[in-house]
Amino acid sequence: MDTPRIAGHRSACSAGLCSGGQPEVECEDCGLDPICLVLDYADEESGVPEGVLIRRRPVERGEALFHQGDPFHSIYAVKSGAFKTLIPHADQADQVIGFHFPGELIGTEGMAVAAYPCTARALANSSVCELRLDRLPDSGRPLEALQRSIIELLGREVTFSHELIGSLVHQTAQQRLAGFLLSLSERLQRRGLPGRDFTLSMSRSDIGNYLGLAGETISRLLTRFQQQGLIRIQRRRIVILDPAGMAAASGS
């Protein structure tokens, strides 16, 4: 069920935290913002029926938003928590193809072929806003305005994908991991969240799978970065102490 609309365009959670203590992205920093502006979700009198946008839907750790091959119906924005997308394999380890953090979108690729090409699974107790594209005509908004907002949304996603690929194209294992941590830091800061002190919700093996490295290599490199004074590690918490040094380690 859709949660009550809030006055103003920014999140109702104080200090950027949701009720579960997870960092929560502000509405204006979210990837769904172009469509939410057209739908006037900040206005209590917007008149948009319930079910077009389901807000702050809770997702438990390990729960899947959708599975590979499921019919496409929604785009999701991470409100709090984190997700991984993966290609499942019956005879070998699943292939991790992405991580998604507050403000970022999941499922846009499904629009092209009317089915989700991967599985999306929560890495921690999280929440999402779900936009039902098949319900958009029920919103009462002009079709042209809705189409423009979807084009803007997809354009931002393409730009983000290109930037992400560019940040992770490195030669050595050290460069790949350093580039990954810097990319994550920049992504969080872009959404108005702390980018130098954050939690790695994913496992070392998932990071290695994504970067094409062994999990043991990830652990060894993180220890090396800490010994060099570039980062501080406290279990899954990462504090970037020397951004310039990390950039040098990434080959930037």
N, C-alpha and C positions, 0 to 999 in steps of 0.2 A: 504494500500500500504506500502511496506517495506521502512523504512527510509534509507538514504544513509549510507553506511558503513563508519566507522571512522578509521583513522590510529591509530595504537597502540592498546593495549589490554584493556586499562582502559577507563572508561566512558568519554564522551566528556563534560559532565556537570561539571562546575567548583565548587569547594568546596563541592562536593558531593550532590549538589542540582539540581533538574530538573527545567525546565522553570516555573513550577507552584509553586516553593518554597518548594516542598516536598523533604525530604532526598531521594537520589537515590543511589542504591547500585552500586559499581564498577563491571564491567563485570567479573573480576577474582574472585570476592567473591560471584558470583551467582551460584545457583544450576544447571543451564544449561551449566556451563562452560566446563564440559567434552565433550559435543557434539559440542559446539561452537569452541573448539580448533581443533577438527577433520574437521569441516567445514571451518576453516581458516577465520572466519568472520572479524578478524582484518586486513586481507589482501585485499586491494581494487581489486586485481587481482585473487581472490579466484575462480571466475567463477560459484559460486553457484547461481542458478536461484532465482528470486524473488518469495516469497511465501512459501519457505521452512521454513524460520524463519522470522516472522513479528516482527519487533523491536519497542519497545516503543509505543505499541498500547494504546491509551487513553481509560480509563474506568471511567465513571461518577459515583459518589456516588449513591448507590442503584441499579446500573446496575448489571445484572447477567452475568458471563462469560459463564456459562452453567447451566442447570437445571437437577435435578435428573431424570435419565432415558434417557437423550439425548445420541445419539450414540457417542462413543469415537472417537476423531480425533486428539486432540492436548494435549500437556503438556504446562502449562503456568508457567512462572517465574515472580514473582512480581518485578518490577523494582523500583516503588515508590508507596507510599500509603499503604493500608492494605485491607485485605479481610477476610470474615468469611465463613466457610462452614457449612451447616446445612442440617438436615433431615426434610423436610416439613411434617406437620400433618394437616389434614383437621379439626379435632375436638378438637385440643389442640395447645398449643404454639409450634412453630418449635423448634427442638432440635439442639442447637449449638454444633458442634463436633470439631471445630478447628478455629484458627486464623492464618493468614498468612501475613508475613511482608517482606520487601525488601530482595531479594535474595532467598526467599523460593519458593518451587514449589507447584503447585496446579494441581490436575487432574491425578496424576500418578496411583491412584487406579483404574481408568477406564480401564487401559491396560488389566487387568486380565479378565474382563467380557465383554469387548467391549462396555461398557456404563458407564456413570458417576453415581456413587452410591449416590451422594449428589448434592446440589446446592451450587454454589460459588457466593457470592455477595460482591460488593465493599463497604467498610465502609467509604471511603473518595474518592475524586477525585484521581485516581490512574493511573498507566500505567503498562503494562505487555509486556513481550516478549513471543510470541506464536510459539512453535515448532510444525509444522504439521508433525506428524510421517508418514502419508500416502505419503508425498512428499519427504521423506528422500532418496528413491532410485533415485530421480531426481538430487540429489546433485552431483553425479559423484564420490563420495568417495567410497573406498572399503567397501564391506558389512561387512567384519570382523572387520574393524576399527570402523564402526558405531555400530556394536553389542557390542564391548568392551566398547564403551563410554556409551551406554544405560545401560549396566550391572553396570558400575561404578556409574552412576547417581542413579540407583535404590538402589544400595548398600548403598550409602550415605543416601538416604531417609529412609531406614530401620533402620540404625544406629540412625538417628535423631529422628525417631518415638520412638525408645526404650528409648533414653535419655529423651525425652519429657514426656513419661509416667512415668518414674522413678522420674522425678522432681515434679510430681503432685500427687503422691500417698502419701497422708497425712491424718491424722485422723480428726483433728479439723478444723473448718471453718477458724480460724486464720492461721493455717499451710497451708491450701490449697491456700489462697489468697497470703500469703507471698511467697510461692513456685512459684505461677504463676508469680508474679512480678519479682522475681529473674530469673526465666526461660526466661521471655521476655527480661530482661536486658542482659542476656548472649547471647541470640539469636541475638540481635542487634549488640552487640560487636563483635560477631563472623563474622558478615558480614561487619565489618569495619565502623559501624554507632555508634553514641553516645548511650551508654547503661545505663547511669545514669541520663539522662535528656531526656525524651521522652514523646510523646503524646499518650494517650489511645484513639484510634480511635473508639473503641467499647463502647457501653453504659454499665452502671453498671448492667442493667438487662441481657445483653448478657453475661457479665462475670459471673454473678450468674448462668445463665442457663448452661454455660459450666462447671462450678465447682460444680453444684448441690446445689447452695445456693440461697437464696432470694436476689433480688436487694438491698433491704433495709439493709441486712446483709453486703453486699459489701460496701455500703456507710458508715455504722457504723464502720467497720473495718478500712477503709481508714482513717477516722477521728481519730481513736485510734492510728494508726501508726504515724499520723502526730503529735498528742499530745505527743507521746513518743519520738519524734525527729528522727524517722527512715526515714521519707519521708517528702517532702513538696508538697502540692497540689495547683495548680493554674488552676482552672477549670478542663480541661482534661489533663493538663500537670503534669507529675510526676517527681520529682527529688528525687533520692535515696541518702539520706544523710549519712546513716549508714549501709553499706552492711553487716557488721558482725552482727549487731543487727537484720537485716532482716533475715539473715541466721538462727540466733537463734530462731526468731519468727516462721520460717518455720519448725523448728525441725531438721535442718540439723546438 
